[in-house]
Amino acid sequence: MSLKGKNILLGICGGIAAYKIPLLIRLLKTQGANVRVVVTKAATMFVTELTLSTLSQEPVCKDIFPDLFSAKDDWTRHITMGEWADAYVIAPATANTIAKLTAGMCDDMLSASFITLRPNKPKLIFPAMDGEMFSSPSVQRNLFWLSQNGCTVVNPESGDLASGQCGTGRMPEPETIAKMIAAAVASNQQDSKLHGKSVVITAGPTREKIDDVRFISNYSSGKMGFALATAAAARGAQVTLVSGPVHLQTPHGVNRLDVESTAEMNREAKKHHASCDIFIGAAAVADYRPAKAASGKIRKKHETMGISFVKNPDILAGFSKQKKPHQLAIGFSLETAGNLRNAKEKLEQKKLDLVAYNTFDGKTSGFEVDTNILTLIDKNLEIRELPLLSKQEAAEKMLDAIEELISSDKKTSDE
Ligand code: C5P
């Protein structure tokens, strides 16, 4: 994906994460983008106009009123900026600016050019603030509204915050933001094959009860499924995310259904079998469950204890069995390294259109970590090996492959 010749309008608000933006500008420029920067007054407390204009090779915009004494100044800049941009990126987006954008206020250049942005251009918002601020009802309400109104809101990451606390609020690194901008420009919502499609995604682990206080589960964090939900919603899909127990924020604009056991996940997923266009099984579903969960708490009596297990329903295979020709079934195949053959077998057995083979090494790929190494195999046995990517980037690549399948299926049915 290239940003060559694309016009990126970059809005910077007054948050400490603004210190990362000069690097983002460099990355965008290296990819051939034209970058113009708009700052709020507070942003200039964190990063200087000189730095921003030197890197973007453009004057930085701050004041809504033009310089009357400059013959060159554009007197209707707040409109021409909105017309010029192929995408508007606000990073970091503070609670104050988020509230202003939601209310439609335009008392500075950043908020005014947000309103004048041409319809259907990608709007990416990267909130970054203290964890408590981020989860406050007003910020969450405003972000929800923005996500319902054509903005892609990218949830902040967890980690150390400038407040000295640890929590959700960190802006993603410039490399991740640059890749998301490139993906958004390349798959502009309206042009995306996923626009308006109904996508169901299962994510996370399941819990299978042994008794009322114990269960069997696995290390799945749900990050891959949630990344897919974020990316699909950004491409204009209507996303239903059926999630096992995870510690993740619901991606904006996504309908989330929380479940615990495989039986519950299956029940919720089945409700969408007939109506969805694409079913993605990203959940690490328990293959077996205890035949009978004991009521109360099993007492400690004997030296050994046996539990008898029964097989769980295969949720994804259940979808494939009844799927109509226009519907796509996508799955994952977590294998020990080198077992690509197992993944191909799964593709055939479960009648999938695409399978993502991945291994688990506990460091770069598989459960819990933020990165993944996937190999995508489609129903025509075309193989695409992806490098080590963040789960968000890997999700984008998977959706690109799904969009290609939609295009090739359409071509075949048109012939
Ligand atoms: O058979 P295996 O568990 O390796 O298959 C993995 C794929 O099938 C994943 O996409 C997973 O979400 C899905 N699956 C499922 N229901 C199961 C087991 C796996 O949907 N019971």
Residues whose N, C-alpha, C, O or C-beta is under 5 A from the ligand:
A	BS01	C5P	G281 A282 A283 A284 V285 A286 N312 P313 D314 I315 L316 I330 G331 F332 S333 L334
